[in-house]
Amino acid sequence: MGPLLSVIIPVFNGERFLREAVESVREAVHVLDQKYSDTEIIIVDDGSTDGTANVARSLPETVHYLYQTNQGPAAARNRGIEHAQGNLIAFADADDLWPTDKLELQLPYLISDPKIDIVLGRIQQVRLAETVSDQTRGEEFAEPAFSVNLGGAVVRKSVFERVGLFDETMRYSEDVDWFMRAREAGAAIVTIDAVTLFYRQHEQNMTRGKSTSELNVLKALKRSLDRRRERTGFASALPTFKVSGEE
């Protein structure tokens, strides 16, 4: 029997953060050890030029390491999906962290109800401070908020078969574009009122200092509107997401 869950971690020059990210995933997985089958962790190195490879190879043998020339996060995630053996897929960027109870909160929805395709949660922003004893301190700020962020989601792998993989031509907002396509394809999305990702802000964030135009957010929205116009002849309302517990 293969693993229930595959966790995909794309990384580019993330030696500073990668070990902590993997440890946070392993801690969340450990909570489930007595309940579900094995979980696999797949690191996809997107052409790093720092010490990322050394960090990845020093991790436990159960963590799979793949390397590719630099092609962007969409291509890295796609390669991870292609290698994934699990029925469920989760993502963790190398500079973010998972709450310990993330999987304990999200997986039961997907396991108990085959009609649910995606479970999202709230995102807690964390501002990084100095590094002490190889651990990067962080300060939480702002209230946890809903955001279309792959790290806060767990996705049934079959959704990728219906919707397709991430658009590798988009260096930014490929996740927004994919979620739009998933919603348009009728994917059942549930949002739970719990933090499922710690999003760490620091000077090396890919999106830091980028304008809305550079981040392709409007491009992703326009693509969604264009697709719906083609199907219906007019633009319907933007996709909405159901919050667990709401009627």
Residue frames relative to the residue before (quaternion, step in Angstrom):
aa qw qx qy qz dx dy dz
M 1.0000 0.0000 0.0000 0.0000 0.00 0.00 0.00
G 0.3868 -0.7438 0.5006 0.2159 3.58 -0.79 1.01
P 0.6866 -0.4712 0.3452 0.4329 3.56 -1.29 0.09
L 0.5132 -0.6269 0.4904 0.3213 3.54 -1.16 0.60
L 0.8242 0.1555 -0.0091 0.5445 3.55 0.91 -1.02
S 0.1390 -0.7505 0.6400 0.0889 3.53 -1.11 0.81
V 0.1604 -0.7795 0.6019 0.0668 3.57 -0.79 1.06
I 0.1471 -0.8102 0.5664 0.0337 3.56 -0.63 1.18
I 0.0680 -0.8003 0.5956 -0.0117 3.56 -0.76 1.12
P 0.1368 -0.7766 0.6096 0.0814 3.62 -0.34 1.17
V 0.0055 0.8157 -0.5776 0.0308 3.58 -0.97 0.75
F 0.0134 0.7573 -0.6529 0.0040 3.53 -1.15 0.77
N 0.8302 -0.1300 0.0283 0.5414 3.55 -0.55 1.23
G 0.3929 0.7443 -0.4447 0.3063 3.54 0.88 1.02
E 0.2004 0.8216 -0.5187 0.1251 3.60 1.09 0.54
R 0.6217 0.5745 -0.3409 0.4089 3.59 1.08 -0.67
F 0.8069 0.3221 -0.1205 0.4802 3.56 1.02 -0.81
L 0.5351 0.7092 -0.3905 0.2413 3.58 1.09 -0.75
R 0.6640 0.5210 -0.3278 0.4245 3.59 0.80 -0.95
E 0.6641 0.5019 -0.3083 0.4604 3.59 0.93 -0.90
A 0.6292 0.5344 -0.3361 0.4534 3.58 1.01 -0.79
V 0.6733 0.4877 -0.2944 0.4713 3.58 0.89 -0.93
E 0.6436 0.5225 -0.3273 0.4535 3.59 0.95 -0.82
S 0.6469 0.5095 -0.3327 0.4596 3.60 0.99 -0.75
V 0.6284 0.5118 -0.3313 0.4830 3.59 1.07 -0.70
R 0.6649 0.5100 -0.3082 0.4503 3.58 0.88 -0.91
E 0.6314 0.5219 -0.3357 0.4651 3.59 1.05 -0.71
A 0.6523 0.4983 -0.3149 0.4765 3.59 0.99 -0.80
V 0.6436 0.5143 -0.3153 0.4710 3.57 1.06 -0.75
H 0.6232 0.5720 -0.3371 0.4134 3.58 0.99 -0.86
V 0.5942 0.5753 -0.3577 0.4336 3.59 1.08 -0.71
L 0.7372 0.4328 -0.2178 0.4708 3.58 1.12 -0.70
D 0.3737 0.7871 -0.4519 0.1915 3.57 1.26 -0.18
Q 0.7373 0.4180 -0.2346 0.4761 3.58 0.98 -0.75
K 0.6908 0.5025 -0.2703 0.4442 3.59 1.26 -0.13
Y 0.8259 0.1485 -0.0282 0.5432 3.56 0.87 -0.95
S 0.6308 -0.5324 0.4017 0.3965 3.55 -1.31 0.22
D 0.7788 -0.3936 0.2336 0.4290 3.51 -1.34 0.15
T 0.2403 -0.7235 0.6288 0.1528 3.49 -1.33 0.51
E 0.2106 -0.7715 0.5847 0.1366 3.58 -0.97 0.80
I 0.2150 -0.7504 0.6139 0.1173 3.54 -1.15 0.74
I 0.0880 -0.8045 0.5874 -0.0060 3.56 -0.73 1.13
I 0.1384 -0.7692 0.6206 0.0636 3.59 -0.67 1.13
V 0.0921 -0.7786 0.6193 0.0421 3.57 -0.84 1.00
D 0.2086 -0.7914 0.5698 0.0737 3.55 -0.40 1.31
D 0.2113 -0.8166 0.5312 0.0793 3.56 -0.46 1.27
G 0.7835 -0.3738 0.1810 0.4622 3.54 0.64 1.18
S 0.1735 0.8180 -0.5315 0.1352 3.59 1.03 0.70
T 0.2436 -0.7719 0.5738 0.1248 3.54 -1.18 0.72
D 0.5945 0.5347 -0.3739 0.4701 3.59 1.28 0.13
G 0.7428 -0.4134 0.2840 0.4435 3.59 -1.09 -0.60
T 0.2421 0.8092 -0.5065 0.1732 3.59 1.20 0.40
A 0.6559 0.5275 -0.3224 0.4332 3.59 0.87 -0.94
N 0.6526 0.5134 -0.3169 0.4584 3.60 0.96 -0.83
V 0.6381 0.5109 -0.3273 0.4741 3.58 0.99 -0.83
A 0.6734 0.5108 -0.3015 0.4412 3.58 0.84 -0.98
R 0.7025 0.4682 -0.2732 0.4611 3.58 0.92 -0.88
S 0.6372 0.5203 -0.3317 0.4619 3.59 1.23 -0.29
L 0.5378 0.6252 -0.3970 0.4029 3.56 1.29 -0.14
P 0.6977 -0.4645 0.3143 0.4456 3.64 -1.19 0.29
E 0.6269 -0.5833 0.3751 0.3550 3.56 -1.14 0.70
T 0.5981 0.5833 -0.3588 0.4164 3.58 1.18 -0.45
V 0.6145 0.5001 -0.3503 0.4997 3.60 1.29 -0.16
H 0.2633 -0.7863 0.5425 0.1346 3.59 -0.58 1.16
Y 0.1578 -0.7965 0.5809 0.0568 3.58 -0.93 0.94
L 0.0352 -0.7806 0.6238 -0.0191 3.55 -0.83 1.08
Y 0.1583 -0.7830 0.5952 0.0869 3.58 -1.06 0.75
Q 0.0451 0.7696 -0.6368 0.0106 3.54 -1.14 0.71
T 0.5749 -0.5371 0.4594 0.4122 3.57 -1.23 0.31
N 0.6456 -0.5659 0.3467 0.3779 3.58 -1.12 0.66
Q 0.0872 0.8028 -0.5785 0.1154 3.55 -0.65 1.22
G 0.6269 -0.5419 0.3399 0.4447 3.59 1.26 -0.03
P 0.6686 -0.5434 0.3413 0.3757 3.58 -1.24 0.49
A 0.6075 0.5556 -0.3727 0.4281 3.62 1.01 -0.66
A 0.6752 0.4845 -0.2916 0.4737 3.57 0.90 -0.93
A 0.6345 0.5255 -0.3364 0.4561 3.60 1.02 -0.76
R 0.6625 0.4880 -0.3108 0.4758 3.59 0.92 -0.86
N 0.6390 0.5325 -0.3326 0.4444 3.58 0.96 -0.81
R 0.6504 0.4999 -0.3305 0.4667 3.58 0.95 -0.78
G 0.6294 0.5336 -0.3321 0.4569 3.55 1.04 -0.75
I 0.6443 0.5166 -0.3165 0.4668 3.58 0.97 -0.85
E 0.6515 0.5279 -0.3160 0.4439 3.58 0.95 -0.86
H 0.7153 0.4194 -0.2479 0.5010 3.60 1.10 -0.63
A 0.5268 0.6758 -0.3968 0.3291 3.59 1.21 -0.39
Q 0.2557 -0.7744 0.5657 0.1224 3.56 -1.04 0.88
G 0.5822 0.6262 -0.3608 0.3725 3.58 1.23 -0.33
N 0.5191 -0.6199 0.4923 0.3224 3.54 -1.28 0.40
L 0.7346 0.2868 -0.1719 0.5904 3.55 1.29 -0.43
I 0.1973 -0.7814 0.5863 0.0820 3.55 -1.12 0.77
A 0.0059 0.7638 -0.6454 -0.0011 3.55 -1.07 0.83
F 0.2549 -0.7732 0.5675 0.1227 3.54 -1.21 0.56
A 0.0073 -0.7617 0.6476 0.0205 3.53 -1.24 0.57
D 0.3177 -0.7184 0.5818 0.2108 3.58 -0.68 1.02
A 0.6124 -0.6221 0.3512 0.3385 3.54 -1.04 0.79
D 0.7307 0.4091 -0.2509 0.4856 3.60 1.14 -0.43
D 0.6247 0.5111 -0.3489 0.4762 3.59 1.26 0.20
L 0.3080 -0.7455 0.5633 0.1791 3.55 -1.33 0.19
W 0.3570 -0.6990 0.5737 0.2341 3.55 -1.23 0.54
P 0.4581 -0.6121 0.5522 0.3324 3.59 -1.13 0.59
T 0.6094 -0.5868 0.3870 0.3667 3.58 -1.08 0.68
D 0.7528 0.3955 -0.2179 0.4789 3.60 1.00 -0.76
K 0.2895 0.8023 -0.4878 0.1857 3.62 1.24 0.17
L 0.7472 0.4005 -0.2313 0.4772 3.58 0.62 -1.11
E 0.6008 0.5648 -0.3531 0.4420 3.57 1.07 -0.71
L 0.6967 0.4610 -0.2620 0.4832 3.59 1.09 -0.70
Q 0.7709 0.4159 -0.2046 0.4369 3.60 0.89 -0.91
L 0.6557 0.5646 -0.3362 0.3717 3.60 0.85 -0.89
P 0.6197 0.5681 -0.3818 0.3841 3.67 0.86 -0.73
Y 0.6003 0.5609 -0.3691 0.4345 3.61 1.05 -0.62
L 0.7160 0.4509 -0.2499 0.4708 3.57 0.89 -0.96
I 0.6716 0.5000 -0.2987 0.4581 3.57 1.05 -0.73
S 0.7317 0.4389 -0.2430 0.4614 3.58 0.95 -0.83
D 0.7938 0.2120 -0.1040 0.5605 3.59 1.12 -0.55
P 0.2740 -0.8041 0.5058 0.1500 3.61 -0.21 1.25
K 0.5843 0.5855 -0.3767 0.4171 3.59 1.22 -0.23
I 0.6174 0.5239 -0.3477 0.4727 3.61 1.21 -0.36
D 0.2324 -0.8101 0.5305 0.0905 3.57 -0.80 1.06
I 0.8082 0.0854 0.0114 0.5826 3.57 1.00 -0.85
V 0.0923 -0.7682 0.6308 0.0580 3.57 -1.01 0.84
L 0.1110 -0.7922 0.5999 0.0167 3.55 -0.71 1.17
G 0.1518 -0.7765 0.6008 0.1142 3.55 -1.30 0.30
R 0.6605 -0.4890 0.3837 0.4212 3.54 -1.28 -0.30
I 0.3327 -0.7349 0.5631 0.1793 3.55 -1.22 0.61
Q 0.1599 -0.7718 0.6096 0.0851 3.56 -0.87 0.99
Q 0.2958 -0.7616 0.5515 0.1683 3.57 -0.66 1.10
V 0.0969 -0.7820 0.6156 0.0112 3.53 -1.06 0.88
R 0.2376 -0.7589 0.5925 0.1282 3.56 -0.88 0.99
L 0.3586 -0.7694 0.4888 0.2010 3.58 -0.63 1.10
A 0.1919 -0.7486 0.6247 0.1122 3.52 -1.19 0.70
E 0.7925 -0.2911 0.2038 0.4956 3.60 -1.14 -0.52
T 0.4496 -0.6592 0.5343 0.2791 3.53 -1.32 0.38
V 0.0231 -0.7949 0.6054 -0.0330 3.57 -0.82 1.06
S 0.8431 -0.0301 -0.0176 0.5366 3.59 -0.80 1.06
D 0.6863 -0.5177 0.2569 0.4416 3.55 0.96 1.03
Q 0.6228 0.4858 -0.3556 0.4996 3.58 1.24 0.33
T 0.3114 -0.7601 0.5439 0.1716 3.57 -0.83 1.01
R 0.3146 -0.7652 0.5332 0.1766 3.56 -0.58 1.15
G 0.0785 -0.8027 0.5905 0.0283 3.54 -1.11 0.71
E 0.2315 -0.7602 0.5942 0.1241 3.52 -1.17 0.69
E 0.3558 -0.7342 0.5367 0.2151 3.56 -0.67 1.09
F 0.0535 0.7840 -0.6177 0.0295 3.55 -1.08 0.74
A 0.7684 0.2727 -0.2699 0.5123 3.55 -1.22 0.63
E 0.5546 -0.6019 0.4576 0.3474 3.54 -1.25 0.40
P 0.5797 -0.5597 0.4384 0.3981 3.61 -1.09 0.57
A 0.0894 -0.8273 0.5545 -0.0074 3.57 -0.80 1.01
F 0.5061 -0.6058 0.5076 0.3452 3.52 -1.25 0.44
S 0.1238 0.7738 -0.6125 0.1033 3.56 -0.94 0.89
V 0.4376 -0.6571 0.5357 0.2995 3.55 -1.07 0.72
N 0.2428 0.7614 -0.5447 0.2544 3.54 0.01 1.35
L 0.4912 -0.7016 0.4314 0.2834 3.56 -0.69 1.08
G 0.6412 0.5523 -0.3315 0.4171 3.57 1.01 -0.74
G 0.6855 0.4693 -0.2791 0.4815 3.57 1.21 -0.43
A 0.6646 0.5249 -0.2763 0.4544 3.58 1.30 -0.03
V 0.1163 -0.6938 0.6916 0.1639 3.49 -1.46 0.20
V 0.1288 -0.8337 0.5368 -0.0127 3.56 -0.72 1.14
R 0.4413 -0.6553 0.5380 0.2938 3.56 -1.01 0.77
K 0.5132 -0.6880 0.4107 0.3077 3.59 -0.71 1.03
S 0.5979 0.5926 -0.3598 0.4024 3.59 1.06 -0.67
V 0.5520 0.6049 -0.4020 0.4097 3.61 1.19 -0.44
F 0.6437 0.5178 -0.3291 0.4574 3.59 1.01 -0.73
E 0.6155 0.5376 -0.3454 0.4615 3.57 1.13 -0.58
R 0.6919 0.4597 -0.2664 0.4889 3.59 1.09 -0.70
V 0.7707 0.3853 -0.1789 0.4750 3.56 0.89 -1.00
G 0.4678 -0.6344 0.4755 0.3906 3.56 1.06 -0.75
L 0.5943 -0.5780 0.4318 0.3554 3.54 -1.31 0.18
F 0.6945 -0.4476 0.3426 0.4471 3.58 -1.29 -0.18
D 0.5091 -0.6445 0.4839 0.3021 3.56 -1.14 0.73
E 0.2916 -0.8079 0.4914 0.1442 3.57 -0.35 1.25
T 0.5633 0.5814 -0.3994 0.4303 3.60 1.23 -0.06
M 0.6711 0.4683 -0.2838 0.4997 3.59 1.29 -0.28
R 0.2577 -0.7761 0.5593 0.1361 3.58 -0.57 1.14
Y 0.7708 0.1886 -0.1058 0.5993 3.57 1.22 -0.50
S 0.8360 0.2123 -0.1737 0.4752 3.57 -1.27 0.58
E 0.3004 0.7407 -0.5388 0.2660 3.57 1.10 0.57
D 0.6119 0.5424 -0.3490 0.4578 3.57 1.19 -0.51
V 0.6266 0.5194 -0.3309 0.4777 3.60 1.02 -0.79
D 0.6457 0.5238 -0.3103 0.4609 3.57 0.94 -0.92
W 0.6808 0.4880 -0.3005 0.4562 3.59 0.91 -0.90
F 0.6499 0.5116 -0.3241 0.4592 3.59 0.93 -0.85
M 0.6083 0.5403 -0.3450 0.4679 3.59 1.05 -0.70
R 0.6790 0.4863 -0.2889 0.4679 3.57 0.88 -0.93
A 0.6318 0.5351 -0.3287 0.4544 3.55 1.04 -0.79
R 0.6678 0.4971 -0.2957 0.4685 3.57 0.93 -0.92
E 0.6491 0.5166 -0.3111 0.4637 3.58 1.00 -0.82
A 0.6766 0.4824 -0.2806 0.4805 3.57 1.15 -0.66
G 0.5878 -0.6239 0.3529 0.3751 3.58 1.27 0.11
A 0.3146 0.7547 -0.5216 0.2439 3.59 1.17 0.39
A 0.3710 -0.7199 0.5461 0.2143 3.57 -0.95 0.91
I 0.0491 -0.8261 0.5595 -0.0460 3.56 -0.42 1.29
V 0.0756 -0.7833 0.6169 0.0126 3.55 -0.84 1.04
T 0.1633 -0.7674 0.6130 0.0933 3.57 -1.02 0.84
I 0.1992 -0.7832 0.5781 0.1126 3.57 -0.77 1.01
D 0.4688 -0.6902 0.4859 0.2604 3.55 -1.12 0.71
A 0.5259 0.5765 -0.4396 0.4448 3.54 0.53 1.25
V 0.5196 -0.6255 0.4775 0.3329 3.57 -1.15 0.59
T 0.0443 -0.8159 0.5764 -0.0103 3.57 -0.76 1.06
L 0.7783 0.1642 -0.1390 0.5898 3.58 1.28 0.19
F 0.2088 -0.7135 0.6525 0.1471 3.52 -1.16 0.77
Y 0.1683 -0.8010 0.5722 0.0513 3.55 -0.45 1.29
R 0.1876 -0.8296 0.5209 0.0722 3.56 -0.33 1.26
Q 0.2128 -0.7831 0.5764 0.0961 3.56 -0.72 1.10
H 0.1583 0.7709 -0.5972 0.1548 3.54 -0.89 1.01
E 0.7156 -0.4927 0.2948 0.3978 3.56 -1.28 0.23
Q 0.7020 0.4643 -0.2724 0.4663 3.61 1.19 -0.37
N 0.3371 0.7440 -0.5132 0.2637 3.64 1.19 0.15
M 0.5265 -0.6527 0.4447 0.3146 3.60 -0.90 0.89
T 0.7418 0.4254 -0.2255 0.4667 3.57 0.99 -0.83
R 0.4330 0.7269 -0.4509 0.2843 3.59 1.25 -0.13
G 0.8496 0.1493 -0.1299 0.4890 3.57 -0.86 1.02
K 0.5279 0.6356 -0.4104 0.3859 3.58 1.27 0.07
S 0.4371 -0.6811 0.5216 0.2700 3.56 -1.09 0.73
T 0.6776 -0.4696 0.3601 0.4366 3.58 -1.27 0.27
S 0.6384 0.5310 -0.3235 0.4537 3.56 1.02 -0.80
E 0.6745 0.4949 -0.2954 0.4613 3.58 0.90 -0.92
L 0.6847 0.4975 -0.2827 0.4514 3.57 1.08 -0.69
N 0.4216 -0.7561 0.4223 0.2689 3.60 1.29 -0.01
V 0.3215 0.7600 -0.5159 0.2301 3.62 1.16 0.34
L 0.6868 0.4678 -0.2852 0.4776 3.58 0.84 -0.97
K 0.6020 0.5582 -0.3521 0.4495 3.57 1.09 -0.67
A 0.6621 0.5034 -0.3000 0.4672 3.56 0.95 -0.89
L 0.6564 0.5046 -0.3077 0.4690 3.58 0.97 -0.85
K 0.6561 0.5092 -0.3158 0.4589 3.58 0.94 -0.86
R 0.6237 0.5341 -0.3439 0.4555 3.59 0.98 -0.77
S 0.6489 0.5183 -0.3161 0.4587 3.55 0.99 -0.86
L 0.6640 0.5001 -0.3017 0.4669 3.58 0.90 -0.91
D 0.6492 0.5230 -0.3182 0.4514 3.58 0.95 -0.85
R 0.6508 0.5154 -0.3255 0.4526 3.58 0.95 -0.84
R 0.6925 0.4712 -0.2845 0.4664 3.57 0.96 -0.85
R 0.5926 0.5448 -0.3642 0.4684 3.57 1.12 -0.53
E 0.6458 0.5300 -0.3148 0.4506 3.56 1.00 -0.84
R 0.7070 0.4647 -0.2653 0.4623 3.57 1.02 -0.82
T 0.8235 0.2707 -0.0978 0.4889 3.56 0.90 -0.94
G 0.4855 -0.6678 0.4421 0.3506 3.55 1.17 -0.39
F 0.7808 0.1234 -0.1125 0.6020 3.59 1.28 -0.03
A 0.5393 -0.6274 0.4587 0.3241 3.56 -1.25 0.43
S 0.2449 -0.7594 0.5862 0.1404 3.56 -0.71 1.07
A 0.7055 -0.4340 0.3229 0.4579 3.57 -1.29 0.03
L 0.5923 -0.5676 0.4276 0.3799 3.55 -1.17 0.53
P 0.6311 -0.5530 0.3715 0.3973 3.61 -1.10 0.61
T 0.1658 -0.7613 0.6191 0.0979 3.54 -1.15 0.72
F 0.2839 -0.7587 0.5645 0.1585 3.55 -1.21 0.46
K 0.4077 -0.7214 0.5124 0.2254 3.54 -0.92 0.91
V 0.2658 -0.7463 0.5888 0.1600 3.55 -0.94 0.91
S 0.5273 -0.6557 0.4317 0.3249 3.57 -0.77 1.02
G 0.7628 0.3338 -0.2675 0.4850 3.55 -0.87 0.98
E 0.6294 0.5160 -0.3373 0.4731 3.56 1.26 -0.32
E 0.4017 -0.6888 0.5441 0.2611 3.56 -1.14 0.62
